[in-house]
Amino acid sequence: MLVQLLVSISFLFLLLVFWVLFFIRHQSKVPYYRLTQDQCITLLKKAIQGVLPEYEWHAFIGMTVRDDDVLDELREQCLLIDELGVKGTQLINGRICINFNKKGISQLELLLDEWQHKSKYLV
């Protein structure tokens, strides 16, 4: 009787250890936003041209870029532009695109000029 109890407890302990190791190994990772310099340049160009989908803009300014401080600074600058430089939205080719006022566009152009001339900046 005692042997069966010890075997059962040992089996349950091993099952619990296996279960914990399985979930630690297969736990879902928190998503984060990974960008390259080229993607930032493309995003800024589309924003200036008025063809940047609203969801792309909000995804960019809303998610912290944890793996690169310089890109996160760009995101924060765009967040400030969003607060003062957004005129509204417009429907272009069936997509809702973000529309900037003149001040917002000029600030985006300055950022684009700066980022286009960064030499081989890689994430």
C-alpha positions as semicolon CSV with decimal commas, in nm:
position;residue;x (nm);y (nm);z (nm)
1;M;0,000;0,000;0,000
2;L;0,278;0,240;0,094
3;V;0,472;0,145;-0,220
4;Q;0,171;0,227;-0,440
5;L;0,130;0,562;-0,268
6;L;0,498;0,649;-0,322
7;V;0,482;0,541;-0,687
8;S;0,169;0,750;-0,741
9;I;0,321;1,056;-0,576
10;S;0,643;1,013;-0,775
11;F;0,446;0,978;-1,098
12;L;0,242;1,290;-1,024
13;F;0,557;1,484;-0,936
14;L;0,726;1,382;-1,261
15;L;0,412;1,466;-1,456
16;L;0,401;1,809;-1,292
17;V;0,770;1,872;-1,369
18;F;0,718;1,767;-1,731
19;W;0,413;1,991;-1,760
20;V;0,595;2,294;-1,617
21;L;0,898;2,240;-1,844
22;F;0,669;2,203;-2,147
23;F;0,494;2,532;-2,079
24;I;0,815;2,718;-2,001
25;R;0,962;2,603;-2,329
26;H;0,650;2,681;-2,535
27;Q;0,535;2,997;-2,362
28;S;0,422;3,270;-2,595
29;K;0,654;3,562;-2,632
30;V;0,531;3,919;-2,601
31;P;0,522;4,068;-2,950
32;Y;0,732;4,370;-3,023
33;Y;0,786;4,587;-3,323
34;R;1,101;4,527;-3,527
35;L;1,192;4,785;-3,786
36;T;1,475;4,862;-4,022
37;Q;1,593;5,198;-4,148
38;D;1,440;5,127;-4,490
39;Q;1,101;5,049;-4,336
40;C;1,112;5,378;-4,144
41;I;1,200;5,570;-4,460
42;T;0,915;5,403;-4,649
43;L;0,673;5,481;-4,367
44;L;0,778;5,848;-4,362
45;K;0,750;5,877;-4,742
46;K;0,402;5,729;-4,741
47;A;0,301;5,963;-4,458
48;I;0,424;6,269;-4,651
49;Q;0,248;6,154;-4,969
50;G;-0,075;6,102;-4,774
51;V;-0,104;5,733;-4,859
52;L;-0,004;5,584;-4,525
53;P;-0,281;5,360;-4,388
54;E;-0,402;5,474;-4,051
55;Y;-0,344;5,132;-3,891
56;E;0,026;5,135;-3,997
57;W;0,076;5,479;-3,845
58;H;-0,091;5,383;-3,519
59;A;0,098;5,054;-3,502
60;F;0,425;5,244;-3,549
61;I;0,362;5,516;-3,293
62;G;0,182;5,288;-3,048
63;M;0,435;5,010;-2,998
64;T;0,768;5,062;-2,827
65;V;1,074;4,957;-3,028
66;R;1,253;4,776;-2,748
67;D;1,554;4,649;-2,936
68;D;1,677;4,985;-3,071
69;D;1,687;5,317;-2,887
70;V;1,745;5,527;-3,200
71;L;1,440;5,387;-3,376
72;D;1,236;5,434;-3,061
73;E;1,341;5,801;-3,056
74;L;1,212;5,831;-3,413
75;R;0,887;5,672;-3,302
76;E;0,859;5,920;-3,014
77;Q;0,921;6,213;-3,252
78;C;0,643;6,079;-3,475
79;L;0,420;6,049;-3,170
80;L;0,468;6,423;-3,106
81;I;0,390;6,496;-3,472
82;D;0,076;6,286;-3,433
83;E;-0,042;6,503;-3,145
84;L;-0,004;6,836;-3,329
85;G;0,028;6,757;-3,697
86;V;-0,260;6,526;-3,787
87;K;-0,544;6,685;-3,980
88;G;-0,760;6,375;-4,000
89;T;-0,811;6,078;-4,227
90;Q;-0,912;6,028;-4,587
91;L;-1,023;5,731;-4,792
92;I;-0,769;5,639;-5,062
93;N;-0,813;5,326;-5,275
94;G;-1,053;5,180;-5,020
95;R;-0,816;5,232;-4,726
96;I;-0,836;5,491;-4,452
97;C;-0,513;5,691;-4,468
98;I;-0,376;5,942;-4,220
99;N;-0,372;6,303;-4,335
100;F;-0,125;6,557;-4,191
101;N;-0,146;6,934;-4,179
102;K;0,131;7,154;-4,326
103;K;0,325;7,169;-4,001
104;G;0,309;6,790;-3,964
105;I;0,423;6,735;-4,322
106;S;0,718;6,973;-4,280
107;Q;0,826;6,793;-3,961
108;L;0,793;6,456;-4,136
109;E;1,003;6,589;-4,426
110;L;1,277;6,693;-4,184
111;L;1,276;6,346;-4,026
112;L;1,280;6,183;-4,370
113;D;1,574;6,396;-4,479
114;E;1,763;6,307;-4,161
115;W;1,693;5,934;-4,192
116;Q;1,770;5,913;-4,563
117;H;2,118;6,049;-4,496
118;K;2,206;5,826;-4,204
119;S;2,492;5,613;-4,327
120;K;2,418;5,243;-4,325
121;Y;2,228;5,246;-3,999
122;L;2,121;4,888;-3,931
123;V;1,898;4,747;-3,661
